[in-house]
Amino acid sequence: MPKPNWTAYCCCVLVCLSSLLFAQPIGLTVDLTDAPRNIYHARLTIPVKSGPLTLVYPKWIPGNHRPSGPIANLTGIKVEAAGQCIEWQRDPVDMYAFHVNLPANADELQVSLDIITTTGVAGSSGASASANVLDLNWNQVVLYPADSIADQVQVAASARLPNGWRFGTALPVEKEADANNTVRFKPVSLTTLVDSPLIAGEHYREIPLTKAGETPVHVIDMVSESEAGLAMSPQDEASYRKLVAETGALFGARHYTQYHFLLTLSDEVGGRGLEHHESSDNGVKERTLTDPKLHMLDAGLMPHEFVHSWNGKYRRPAGLATRNYQEPMVGDLLWVYEGLTEYLGNVLTARSGLWTAEQYREAVALTAAEMDGTIGRTWRPLEDTARSVQILRLEGPQWESWRRGLDYYPEGELIWLEVDTLIRQNSHGQKSLDDFCRHFHGGESGAPKVVPYTFDDLVHGLNDVLPYDWATLLRQRVNSVEAHAPLAGIEQGGWKLTYTGEPNIFFAAVEEEAKVVNASYTLGFVVKQDGSVIDVIPGSPAYGAGMGPGMKLVAVNGRKWSPAILKDAVRSSSNGAQPIELLIENANFFRTYSLAYTGGEKYPHLERGAGPDFLDEILRSRTP
C-alpha cells in the first residue's frame, strides 16, 4: 500500500473548507454619494462560523508592487453579529489585520466602514474623488477572512452613485441603476473584484473601439470635470481603434472577454495609471485631450496599461503571483513587468499614430540621457531599484540622481530595445521581439488567467526565437553597476545619442508642465520657478561648487534670477566667459557659488548613425 500523501490531503481539506465557507458570497454595498467631500461608506456581510476570526484589509495591491493598501484612510469600523455589537482589535504587529470573537449563534458578520479618499487612488498620492468625478478601487472598501485564497472568495457588490452620475467598469452588471441610482454587480471572485475598478462622473462619455458584433468588445469610458474635457478628436478615436488592432497583431491572442479603458480627466483626480486584466485605470489632467503638450506627454499612458493585460496580468513574474493581498510580493523581474511594457507601450503609441516617429525618437533620447546621467547607477544595480520599489515609490526628487528611483521602467525600456535590435541584427531582419511577444504572451484567447514565469522561463522564451546567450546579457544589464546607461539598442537600431543646443520637445514640455528649469546636463541641478533647488547631480559643476537640494536660487551673475536669466547665462557660457555666479539662500544664510562651466546649452536627441534603420522598422504599423 503506498504511503499516504498527508500534505496533499491537508491541502485538499483546506480547499474544501474554504469552498464551504465561501459558498455564500460576501455582500458588499458601497455608498458613493459623499464622493464630492472625499469619503466613501461601505457595508460588508461576511458568512462566518462562531469562534475567533481575523479579517484583513488588502495590503499588497497588484500593479503597485508594494504594501500600498490605504489603511490609514480606513475609519468608522463597526462590527455586528447575531444582533449585537462585536468588539474588534487591531493586530499589534500587522496593522492590516483585525481580530474578532464571534458568538455561538453567529452565521454572518456585518461590518460597516468608511474610507477617506483624499489620498490613495490607485496606489498614488492623489485623491480618489472630486466634486464631479470619482475613482473606486474596490480594495479600498473590502475586508476578508485572513489566509483566504482570493480566487476562492466570492463577492456580490453594489454601488450607489451620486444622482445623475454615470459609470464605467469591466465588472459584469447584474442590474442597472435603480431609482436610488444603485448598480448591482454579478458575484465574482475577490480577485476579479479588486481587478475591476469603477470610475463615475457627472460628465461621462463612452467611445466604442470595436465594430458592432465584434468580440471581445473594447470601449473607452471617460469622465471629466467638464463636458469640454471629454472632447476626444476623431483622429484620437481612430488611433485608439488602431491600438486595439496593433495589439492583436503583436500578441496574437486576447486574455479577456471585454476591455475597458477607464479614463479620468481631472486636475484633482489624476496622475495615475494602473493595469488590470480587463481594464486599465488612467488619470490625466482635464485638458489632456485638447492641449497638444499634455496630449504628447500622456499619449503613451493607455498603450502602456493596455500592454499590461498581456505582460503583467496574463504572464506575471512568479514573485508577483501571490494567493491573496497579504502575501509579500517579490519585484526582481519588474524590469520585465514594467520595463518591457514601457518599451512595447511606447512602440505601440507610435504604431497606432498617437506619436509620430520623431516624437518617439525624442522620447527615447530623453530616456537615454536621463539614465546615462543618473549617477546612482555607479552603486545601485537596476535590479535593486525593482527590489526597493516599496521604499522608493513615493520618495521625493531630492538627491534622486544619487539614490535612483523606479529606473526599472526607463532603463528597462532601453534593455528591451537592445534585445529587439539584437534579434533583428542576428536574424538579418527575419525575426524581432514581436515574435517573442507572440510566443511568450500569446497562447489561446479567452477569459483572464495568470501564467507565472521565472527568469529561466524568460531566457528559454527568447532562445526559442533566437539562440543567444540571453542569460549572461540580461544578468549583466540588471545586476552590474555601470557608469553609463545601456545604449547599445539605440546604436544597433541605426541611431546615436547626441546633445545640441536645440531643445528636446519632451524636455521642453516637461519643464513647462512641471514649472521647473532642468539644468541637469549643463550646470547639474533642477530648480523650481520659485527658486527652490529640487536636485543636484553629484559630479556636476553645481555639486562641485557646494550646492544641494533644499537651497534657494536668488540671483544669477548679480541679477535677480528667473528661468530666462538662468538659461541666458548657460547659453552665454559657450563664449568662454567668466564662471557663472549664483547667489544662493540656505536656511536664512546667503552665499555666492561659482560654477565653472563653458559648454553652453545641451539637449538630448537621436541622430542617424551607421547600419540599417531598425528603429524605423520597429515603429512600422503591422495593420492596415
C-alpha positions in Angstrom: 0.0 0.0 0.0 1.5 3.4 -1.0 2.4 5.9 1.7 -0.3 8.5 2.2 0.4 12.0 0.9 -0.6 13.9 4.0 0.5 17.3 2.6 -1.8 16.8 -0.4 -4.6 15.5 1.9 -4.4 18.5 4.2 -4.3 21.0 1.3 -7.4 19.3 -0.1 -9.2 19.6 3.2 -8.3 23.3 3.5 -9.6 23.9 -0.1 -12.9 22.1 0.7 -13.4 24.0 3.9 -12.7 27.3 2.2 -15.2 26.4 -0.6 -17.8 25.6 2.0 -17.2 28.8 3.9 -17.4 31.0 0.8 -20.2 29.1 -1.0 -22.3 32.2 0.0 -20.6 35.3 -1.3 -19.6 38.2 0.8 -22.1 41.0 0.3 -20.6 44.5 -0.3 -22.6 47.7 -0.6 -20.8 50.9 -1.3 -22.4 54.3 -0.9 -20.5 56.8 -3.1 -22.9 59.7 -2.7 -20.4 61.5 -0.4 -17.6 61.3 -3.0 -17.6 65.1 -3.6 -16.5 65.5 0.0 -14.0 62.7 -0.3 -15.4 59.9 1.8 -17.0 56.5 0.8 -19.3 54.4 3.0 -19.3 50.7 2.8 -21.1 47.7 4.4 -20.0 44.1 4.2 -22.0 41.0 5.1 -19.5 38.1 5.6 -20.5 34.5 6.1 -18.8 33.2 9.2 -18.8 30.4 11.9 -18.7 31.0 15.6 -15.4 31.5 17.4 -12.3 33.6 16.7 -11.9 35.2 13.2 -9.3 37.5 11.7 -10.3 39.9 9.0 -7.7 41.6 6.8 -7.6 44.8 4.7 -5.8 44.3 1.3 -2.2 45.3 1.8 -0.1 44.3 -1.3 -2.0 45.8 -4.3 -1.3 44.3 -7.7 0.3 46.8 -10.0 1.6 48.9 -7.1 4.2 46.2 -6.3 4.3 47.3 -2.6 2.2 47.3 0.6 0.1 50.3 -0.6 -3.4 49.5 0.7 -4.5 52.8 2.2 -5.0 51.5 5.7 -4.6 54.9 7.3 -7.7 56.1 5.4 -9.9 53.3 6.9 -12.2 54.7 9.5 -15.5 54.3 11.3 -15.3 50.5 11.7 -18.3 48.9 13.3 -18.8 45.1 13.7 -22.1 43.3 14.4 -23.2 39.7 14.6 -26.3 37.9 15.8 -27.9 41.3 16.7 -25.1 42.5 18.9 -22.0 44.7 18.6 -18.7 42.8 18.5 -15.5 44.2 19.8 -12.6 44.2 17.4 -8.9 44.5 18.0 -6.2 45.5 15.5 -3.2 43.1 15.5 -0.3 44.7 17.4 2.1 43.8 14.6 0.2 43.7 11.4 -1.8 46.9 11.1 -3.9 45.4 8.3 -5.4 42.6 10.5 -8.4 42.8 12.8 -9.4 40.1 15.3 -12.9 39.4 16.4 -14.5 36.7 18.5 -17.9 35.6 17.2 -20.8 34.3 19.4 -22.0 30.8 19.1 -25.2 31.6 17.1 -23.4 33.8 14.5 -23.6 32.8 10.9 -22.8 36.1 9.3 -20.9 39.2 10.3 -21.9 42.8 9.3 -19.0 45.3 9.0 -19.6 48.9 8.3 -16.7 51.2 7.5 -15.7 54.5 5.8 -12.8 55.2 3.6 -11.3 58.7 3.4 -10.4 59.4 -0.3 -8.2 62.5 -0.2 -5.2 60.2 -0.9 -4.5 56.8 -2.1 -6.2 56.5 -5.5 -4.8 53.5 -7.4 -1.7 53.5 -5.2 -0.7 57.1 -6.0 -0.8 60.1 -3.7 -3.7 61.7 -5.4 -7.4 62.0 -4.3 -10.0 59.4 -5.4 -12.8 61.9 -5.9 -13.8 65.5 -6.5 -17.0 67.4 -7.0 -17.6 65.8 -10.4 -15.7 62.5 -10.7 -14.7 59.5 -8.6 -12.4 56.5 -8.9 -13.3 53.4 -6.8 -10.7 50.8 -6.4 -12.6 48.0 -4.5 -9.6 47.1 -2.4 -10.3 50.4 -0.6 -13.5 49.2 0.9 -13.0 45.4 1.4 -12.2 43.3 4.4 -11.9 39.5 4.0 -11.0 36.5 6.2 -7.3 36.0 6.7 -5.4 33.2 4.9 -8.1 33.1 2.2 -7.2 32.4 -1.4 -8.5 35.4 -3.3 -9.7 33.4 -6.3 -12.0 31.3 -4.0 -13.7 34.2 -2.1 -16.9 35.3 -3.9 -18.2 38.9 -3.5 -21.5 40.3 -4.6 -21.1 44.1 -4.8 -23.3 47.0 -5.4 -22.6 50.7 -5.6 -24.8 53.7 -5.1 -23.7 56.7 -7.3 -24.4 60.4 -6.8 -27.6 61.4 -8.7 -27.1 61.8 -12.4 -23.6 60.3 -12.4 -22.8 57.6 -14.9 -20.0 55.0 -14.6 -17.6 52.7 -16.4 -16.1 49.4 -15.3 -15.3 45.9 -16.6 -17.2 44.4 -13.6 -20.2 42.5 -15.0 -23.5 44.2 -14.2 -26.4 42.2 -12.9 -28.9 45.1 -12.5 -28.6 48.6 -13.9 -29.1 51.7 -11.7 -32.4 51.7 -9.9 -34.4 54.7 -8.7 -31.8 55.1 -5.9 -29.0 55.2 -8.5 -27.7 51.9 -7.2 -26.0 49.4 -9.5 -25.8 45.8 -8.6 -23.0 43.6 -10.0 -22.8 39.9 -10.6 -21.0 37.9 -7.9 -17.3 37.5 -8.8 -14.1 36.3 -7.1 -12.3 38.8 -4.8 -9.5 38.7 -7.4 -11.9 39.9 -10.2 -13.4 42.5 -7.9 -10.1 44.1 -7.0 -9.1 43.8 -10.6 -12.1 45.8 -11.8 -12.1 49.4 -10.7 -15.0 51.7 -11.3 -15.0 55.4 -12.4 -18.0 57.6 -12.4 -18.9 61.2 -13.0 -21.5 63.8 -13.8 -19.8 64.3 -17.2 -19.4 60.9 -19.0 -18.7 59.7 -22.5 -18.4 56.2 -24.0 -16.4 55.6 -27.1 -16.7 52.1 -28.7 -13.4 50.9 -30.3 -14.8 47.7 -31.9 -17.5 47.3 -34.6 -20.9 46.1 -33.7 -20.9 42.3 -33.1 -17.1 42.1 -32.9 -15.7 40.4 -29.9 -14.2 41.0 -27.5 -15.7 44.4 -27.0 -13.3 47.3 -26.4 -14.5 50.6 -25.1 -13.2 53.9 -23.7 -15.2 55.1 -20.6 -14.4 58.8 -19.9 -15.4 61.0 -17.0 -14.2 64.6 -16.6 -14.7 67.7 -14.5 -16.5 69.3 -17.6 -18.0 68.4 -20.9 -15.2 70.2 -22.6 -12.7 67.8 -21.1 -14.3 64.8 -23.0 -13.6 66.3 -26.4 -11.6 63.5 -27.9 -10.8 64.2 -31.5 -11.8 61.8 -34.4 -8.1 61.3 -35.0 -7.5 60.1 -31.5 -10.5 57.8 -31.7 -9.1 56.3 -34.9 -5.7 55.9 -33.2 -7.2 54.0 -30.2 -9.0 51.7 -32.6 -5.7 51.2 -34.4 -4.1 50.5 -31.0 -6.6 47.6 -30.5 -5.7 46.2 -33.9 -2.0 46.6 -33.3 -2.0 44.7 -30.1 -3.9 41.9 -31.9 -1.1 41.8 -34.5 1.6 41.9 -31.8 0.4 39.3 -29.4 -1.9 37.2 -31.5 -4.4 36.5 -28.6 -6.5 38.3 -26.1 -6.8 37.1 -22.5 -10.0 38.9 -21.6 -13.7 38.8 -22.5 -14.0 42.6 -22.8 -11.7 45.5 -22.3 -12.5 49.0 -20.8 -10.0 51.9 -21.0 -11.2 53.9 -17.9 -10.1 57.5 -18.4 -10.5 60.2 -15.8 -9.7 63.8 -17.0 -9.3 65.9 -13.9 -6.7 68.2 -12.3 -8.0 66.9 -8.9 -8.3 63.2 -9.5 -5.5 62.5 -11.9 -1.9 61.4 -12.2 -2.3 57.7 -12.2 -2.2 54.6 -14.4 -3.0 51.1 -13.0 -3.3 48.0 -15.1 -6.0 45.3 -14.8 -6.8 42.2 -16.8 -9.9 43.6 -18.5 -9.5 47.3 -17.9 -7.0 50.0 -17.1 -7.4 52.9 -14.6 -6.0 56.0 -16.3 -6.0 59.5 -14.8 -4.7 62.6 -16.7 -5.3 66.4 -16.5 -8.6 67.8 -17.6 -7.3 69.4 -20.8 -5.1 66.5 -21.9 -7.3 65.7 -25.0 -7.2 69.3 -26.2 -3.8 70.6 -25.1 -1.1 69.5 -27.6 1.7 69.5 -25.0 -0.3 67.4 -22.4 -1.6 65.2 -25.2 2.0 64.4 -26.3 3.3 63.8 -22.7 0.4 61.4 -21.9 -0.1 59.7 -25.2 1.8 56.6 -24.0 -0.3 56.1 -20.9 -3.2 54.0 -22.2 -1.0 51.9 -24.6 1.3 51.1 -21.6 -1.5 50.0 -19.3 -3.1 48.1 -22.2 0.1 46.1 -22.8 0.0 45.0 -19.2 -3.1 42.9 -19.9 -0.6 40.5 -21.6 2.7 41.4 -19.8 2.0 41.6 -16.1 -1.6 40.3 -15.8 -1.6 37.2 -18.0 2.2 36.5 -17.9 3.4 37.5 -14.5 6.7 37.1 -12.6 6.3 34.2 -10.1 7.2 36.6 -7.3 4.3 38.8 -8.0 1.7 36.0 -8.4 0.5 35.7 -4.8 -2.5 33.9 -3.4 -4.0 36.9 -1.7 -3.4 40.6 -0.9 -1.4 40.0 2.3 1.4 37.9 0.9 4.5 40.0 0.2 5.5 40.4 -3.5 9.0 40.0 -4.8 9.8 42.5 -7.5 13.1 41.2 -9.0 11.6 40.9 -12.5 9.9 44.3 -12.6 12.4 45.3 -15.4 10.4 42.8 -17.4 6.9 43.5 -16.0 7.3 47.3 -16.3 10.4 47.7 -18.5 9.2 45.5 -21.4 5.7 47.2 -21.0 7.3 50.6 -21.2 9.1 49.6 -24.4 6.1 47.9 -26.1 3.7 50.6 -24.9 5.8 53.4 -26.5 6.3 51.4 -29.7 2.6 50.9 -29.9 2.0 54.6 -29.2 3.9 55.3 -32.4 2.4 52.3 -34.4 -1.1 53.5 -33.6 -0.4 57.1 -34.6 -0.7 58.7 -31.2 3.0 59.7 -31.6 5.0 60.5 -34.7 8.3 58.7 -35.3 10.1 61.9 -34.5 8.2 62.2 -31.2 9.1 58.6 -30.3 12.8 59.3 -31.0 12.8 62.4 -28.9 11.2 60.4 -26.0 13.8 57.7 -26.3 16.6 60.3 -26.5 15.4 61.9 -23.3 15.1 58.5 -21.5 18.6 57.6 -22.6 20.1 60.9 -21.4 18.3 60.7 -18.1 19.5 57.1 -17.4 23.0 57.9 -18.7 23.2 60.9 -16.3 21.9 59.0 -13.3 25.0 58.9 -11.1 23.4 56.4 -8.7 23.9 53.7 -11.3 27.5 53.6 -10.1 26.5 52.0 -6.8 22.9 50.6 -7.2 22.2 48.0 -9.9 19.0 48.2 -11.8 17.5 45.0 -10.2 17.8 46.7 -6.8 15.6 49.6 -7.9 13.0 46.8 -8.5 13.5 45.1 -5.2 13.4 48.5 -3.5 10.1 49.7 -5.1 8.3 49.6 -1.8 10.7 52.2 -0.3 11.4 54.2 -3.4 7.9 54.6 -4.9 6.8 57.8 -3.2 10.2 59.3 -2.3 10.8 63.0 -3.4 13.2 64.2 -6.0 15.9 65.3 -3.6 19.2 63.5 -4.4 17.2 61.3 -6.8 20.1 61.0 -9.3 22.3 59.6 -6.5 19.6 57.5 -4.8 17.9 56.3 -8.0 14.2 55.9 -8.4 12.0 53.5 -10.3 14.5 53.1 -13.0 13.4 49.7 -14.0 10.8 51.5 -16.2 13.0 53.7 -18.3 16.2 51.6 -18.2 14.2 48.5 -18.8 12.9 50.1 -22.0 16.5 50.6 -23.1 17.3 47.0 -22.3 14.4 45.7 -24.4 15.3 47.9 -27.3 18.7 46.3 -27.2 17.1 42.8 -27.1 14.8 43.7 -30.1 17.6 45.1 -32.2 19.9 42.2 -31.4 17.3 39.7 -32.6 16.8 41.8 -35.8 20.5 42.1 -36.3 21.4 38.5 -35.7 18.5 37.2 -37.8 19.2 39.6 -40.6 15.8 41.2 -40.1 13.9 38.0 -40.3 12.8 38.0 -36.6 12.2 40.5 -33.9 10.8 41.0 -30.4 7.3 40.8 -32.0 8.0 37.1 -32.4 8.9 36.7 -28.8 5.7 38.5 -27.7 3.5 36.2 -29.8 5.4 33.2 -28.4 5.6 34.2 -24.8 2.4 36.3 -24.3 0.1 34.8 -26.9 -1.4 31.4 -26.4 -5.1 30.9 -26.6 -7.6 33.7 -26.3 -10.2 33.6 -23.5 -11.1 34.6 -20.0 -8.4 36.1 -17.7 -5.9 33.8 -16.2 -2.4 34.1 -14.8 0.6 32.2 -16.2 3.6 32.9 -13.9 7.2 32.8 -15.2 10.8 32.8 -13.9 14.0 34.3 -15.2 14.8 30.9 -16.7 11.4 30.8 -18.5 12.1 34.2 -19.9 15.6 33.1 -21.2 14.1 30.0 -22.7 11.4 32.0 -24.5 14.0 34.3 -26.0 16.1 31.3 -27.1 13.1 29.8 -28.8 13.0 32.9 -31.0 16.8 33.3 -31.5 19.5 31.3 -29.8 21.9 33.6 -27.9 23.4 33.9 -24.5 20.5 35.9 -23.2 21.1 34.9 -19.6 24.5 36.5 -19.5 23.4 39.6 -21.3 20.3 40.2 -19.1 22.2 39.5 -15.9 24.9 41.9 -16.9 22.4 44.6 -17.6 20.3 44.3 -14.4 22.9 43.1 -11.8 26.0 45.1 -12.6 26.9 48.7 -11.8 28.0 50.7 -14.8 28.9 54.3 -15.4 26.8 54.6 -18.5 23.3 53.5 -19.5 22.8 50.6 -21.9 22.7 52.5 -25.2 23.5 49.5 -27.5 19.9 49.2 -28.6 19.9 52.8 -30.0 23.2 52.2 -31.8 22.2 48.8 -33.1 19.0 50.4 -34.3 21.0 52.7 -36.6 21.0 55.8 -34.4 23.1 57.5 -31.7 22.5 59.8 -28.7 23.8 63.3 -29.2 23.4 66.7 -27.5 22.8 70.0 -29.2 21.5 73.5 -28.3 18.1 72.7 -29.8 15.6 71.8 -27.0 14.2 68.3 -27.0 10.4 68.6 -27.5 9.7 66.3 -24.5 12.3 68.0 -22.3 10.7 71.4 -23.1 7.2 70.1 -22.4 8.1 68.6 -19.1 9.9 71.8 -18.0 6.8 73.8 -18.8 4.3 71.5 -17.3 6.4 70.9 -14.1 7.3 74.6 -13.9 11.0 73.9 -13.5 14.3 74.7 -15.2 16.2 71.5 -15.7 19.9 72.2 -16.0 20.9 68.6 -15.3 23.0 68.2 -18.5 24.8 71.5 -18.0 25.2 73.1 -14.6 23.9 69.9 -12.8 20.8 70.9 -10.9 17.0 71.3 -11.3 15.2 74.3 -9.9 11.6 75.3 -9.5 10.3 78.6 -10.8 10.2 79.9 -7.2 14.0 79.3 -7.0 13.9 76.2 -4.8 16.6 73.7 -5.8 15.0 70.3 -6.3 18.0 68.2 -7.1 21.8 68.4 -7.6 23.8 65.9 -9.7 26.9 64.5 -8.0 30.0 65.3 -10.1 28.4 68.3 -11.8 29.6 71.9 -11.6 26.8 72.7 -9.1 27.8 69.8 -6.9 31.4 70.7 -7.1 30.6 74.3 -6.0 28.8 73.0 -2.9 25.1 73.3 -3.9 22.5 70.9 -2.6 18.7 70.2 -2.7 16.6 72.5 -0.5 18.7 75.6 -1.2 17.1 78.5 -3.0 18.4 80.4 -6.0 18.2 84.2 -5.6 20.4 85.7 -8.4 22.4 84.8 -11.4 25.5 86.8 -12.2 24.3 89.6 -9.9 20.8 89.8 -11.4 17.6 88.6 -9.9 17.0 85.1 -11.0 14.3 84.0 -13.5 14.2 81.0 -15.8 15.1 83.2 -18.8 18.1 84.7 -16.9 19.5 81.3 -15.9 19.1 80.0 -19.5 20.8 83.1 -20.9 23.7 82.5 -18.6 24.1 78.9 -19.7 23.8 79.8 -23.3 26.4 82.5 -22.9 28.8 80.2 -21.2 29.9 78.7 -24.5 31.7 82.0 -25.2 34.3 81.2 -22.6 33.1 83.9 -20.3 33.7 84.0 -16.5 32.2 81.3 -14.3 28.5 81.6 -13.6 27.9 83.2 -10.2 24.8 82.0 -8.3 23.6 83.8 -5.2 22.0 81.0 -3.0 20.0 81.2 0.2 20.5 78.2 2.5 18.3 78.3 5.7 18.4 82.1 6.0 22.1 82.3 5.1 23.3 83.7 1.7 26.4 82.7 -0.2 27.7 83.1 -3.8 28.6 79.8 -5.6 30.9 80.0 -8.6 30.2 77.3 -11.3 32.9 76.7 -13.8 31.0 75.7 -17.0 31.7 76.6 -20.6 29.6 74.0 -22.5 26.5 76.1 -23.5 23.0 74.6 -23.7 22.7 70.8 -24.1 19.6 68.9 -25.0 19.4 65.2 -26.0 18.4 63.9 -29.4 18.8 60.9 -31.6 20.9 61.3 -34.7 21.1 58.9 -37.6 24.1 56.6 -37.3 25.5 53.7 -39.2 23.8 50.5 -40.3 20.2 49.5 -41.0 17.5 51.7 -39.6 15.9 49.1 -37.4 14.3 51.8 -35.3 12.2 52.9 -38.3 11.2 49.2 -38.9 10.3 48.8 -35.2 7.8 51.7 -35.4 6.2 50.5 -38.7 2.5 49.7 -38.4 1.5 46.0 -38.5 -2.1 46.7 -39.6 -3.8 48.4 -42.5 
